[in-house]
Amino acid sequence: MKNNNDFVVTPYEVQGKVDYNKLMERFGTEPIDQALLERIRKHTGDLHFMLRRGTFFTHRDMNFILDEWEKGNKYYLYTGRGPSEDIHLGHLVPWIFTKWLQDKFKVKFIFQLTDDEKFLIEEKLSKEETYSFAIENACDVIALGFDHKNTEIIIDTDNAQTFYNIALPVAKKITYSTVKASFGFDNSINIGSVFYTSIQAVPAVLESVRQGKNIPCLIPHAIDQDPHFRLARDVLPRLGYYKPASIQCSFLPALGGPEGKMSASDPTQTVYVTDDPKTVEMKIKKHAFSGGQVSVAEHRKKGGDPDIDVSFQWLKILFEPDDKKIKTIEEDYRNGDMLTGELKAILIEKINTFLESHRSKREKARDQLDNYLVKD
Ligand code: TYM
């Protein structure tokens, strides 16, 4: 780990045990407090379980978004994906939440697929491969049910002319040393990756450019993407635009441990949306880190620890929206009435039910791509 830090979070590296309070301080984001939750609830009627449980825990300028909303100025939503392989369950966290926001506020949504970014960053991937992952990943986004009348999916290389023209003035205001410090790059980085962050800034102003007036933009994402938008927030006002606002979540942990981020580098640590039921069962049974005791007798006596148990965390973050049910599971596990095997069985069933329906929706989505994809 660089600089002897206890943990590292950048868009390109997550290492160590992430302390989210410290991370908020380092990045300079605001906590989502009770007052903000109540302000959101005023407009949405209820709160998504990811807000109630603190999975979405930090933000930049949410109050600006709500101030403008209350004045009658609609915002739009923007989020994205770097298409380097199939989607894993962690990616669903910000997208399911974004869908909720779109349903509640009935606002426009732009989804960026950064095939250029992944071609530049991933040594082994060709342009054709990242483009083809972009199409596959687009099917996953459509499968989540975003309203096609209000949703655009943008693959960067299909929109090169629009994107390059907006990115250029952004790139002119960002120095190499800022990019190196923000993304942990060293001198061996290729020059395309240095330029790339200006491309990720484009959808944050795309509606303003199109409509010829400033439109507020809200970006839901996990906290690893914050460095991109920190730079965008610094530069865009100097070009006459609003600063993009954000609402940020913590990570769905990897199977092997509750500390960091589920990422794709190790398939035994990840469940993909394309995994079949047997593979899901095997991965959870074999690899999901348990907060249980070593023997059944000891577990009955001492109970398990749901706070470090990955199966429980996955249920809490993604798969069990019902507060009463999650509380019962938590209590039963903590006092030893529920065993690790029983907890894992609940999770396996939840994931497989979700994935079965998702897989059929993503196949149907292939025929709907033209309703969503935008091209120059
Ligand atoms: P990417 O493809 O790495 O991640 C896509 C989205 O998933 C979030 N994420 C996670 N969320 C919860 N738990 C996890 N374990 C987990 N792993 C990843 C990421 O924060 C992200 O929101 N450069 C971007 C693509 C992009 C983008 C954006 C992302 C372009 N424009 C705007 C967010 C917002 C990327 O490679 O994301």
Boltz pocket constraint, residues with backbone or C-beta under 6 A from the ligand:
constraints:
  - pocket:
      binder: B
      contacts: [[A, 11], [A, 78], [A, 79], [A, 80], [A, 81], [A, 82], [A, 83], [A, 90], [A, 91], [A, 92], [A, 93], [A, 94], [A, 112], [A, 113], [A, 114], [A, 117], [A, 200], [A, 219], [A, 220], [A, 221], [A, 222], [A, 223], [A, 224], [A, 225], [A, 249], [A, 250], [A, 251], [A, 252], [A, 253], [A, 261], [A, 262], [A, 263]]
      max_distance: 6.0
